[in-house]
Amino acid sequence: MSFDDPVFRAAFSTKSPVWGYEQEWRYIEEESGLRPWPGELTSVVFGFLMAQERRDHYRKILTETGLPVTYSEVVVSPSSTYEIRQL
């Protein structure tokens, strides 16, 4: 399936409607280059297990855009629940 296929892009760049309140997009890199942002980018939340190398990679990309983006990460709280902490 082509990366340019609109059904493919919609399936992999958006989340289930259950998560709609988060108003977020998923970003996928194509091997041959980057794609335009699918909407206004205001914040990035790094997943709990995301490696620092990948975090640095995405920060570099976003720094080059000049967009005023805030960064957060998912952490485990003392009560063993997941929380989002601003970086």
C-alpha positions in Angstrom: 0.0 0.0 0.0 1.3 3.4 -0.9 2.1 6.0 1.8 0.2 8.5 -0.3 -3.0 6.5 0.0 -5.4 8.7 2.0 -7.0 5.7 3.8 -3.6 4.5 4.8 -2.5 7.9 6.1 -5.8 8.4 8.0 -5.6 5.0 9.6 -2.0 5.6 10.8 -2.0 9.3 11.6 -5.2 9.5 13.7 -6.3 7.9 16.9 -9.5 6.1 17.8 -12.5 8.5 18.4 -12.4 7.4 22.1 -9.2 9.5 22.4 -10.6 12.4 20.5 -10.6 14.7 23.6 -6.8 14.7 23.3 -6.9 16.5 20.0 -3.7 15.0 18.8 -2.2 13.4 15.7 0.3 10.7 15.1 3.3 11.5 13.1 4.9 8.9 10.8 8.1 9.3 8.9 8.4 7.9 5.4 11.8 6.3 4.6 12.4 8.8 1.8 11.7 12.0 3.8 9.3 13.9 6.0 5.7 14.8 5.2 3.9 18.1 6.0 2.3 18.4 9.4 -1.4 17.3 9.2 -2.5 20.2 11.4 -1.2 22.8 13.9 1.4 21.3 16.2 1.5 22.8 19.7 2.8 20.0 21.9 4.5 16.7 22.0 4.1 14.0 24.6 6.8 11.4 24.7 5.7 7.9 25.6 6.7 6.2 28.8 9.2 3.8 27.1 10.4 6.1 24.3 14.2 6.0 24.1 16.1 9.3 24.7 17.7 8.9 21.2 14.3 9.1 19.6 13.2 12.0 21.8 16.3 13.9 20.7 15.6 13.1 17.1 12.1 14.6 17.2 13.2 17.6 19.3 15.8 18.3 16.6 13.2 18.1 13.8 10.9 20.5 15.7 13.6 22.9 16.6 14.4 23.3 12.9 10.8 24.2 12.2 10.8 27.1 14.7 7.4 26.1 16.0 6.7 27.1 19.6 6.1 23.5 20.8 5.9 22.4 24.5 7.2 19.0 25.5 5.9 16.5 28.1 6.5 12.9 29.0 4.4 10.1 30.4 5.7 9.0 33.8 4.6 6.5 36.5 3.4 8.3 39.6 4.1 7.1 43.2 0.6 5.6 43.1 1.5 3.5 40.1 -0.7 5.4 37.7 0.5 7.1 34.5 0.8 10.9 34.5 2.0 13.5 32.0 4.8 15.7 33.3 5.9 18.9 31.5 9.5 19.0 30.4 
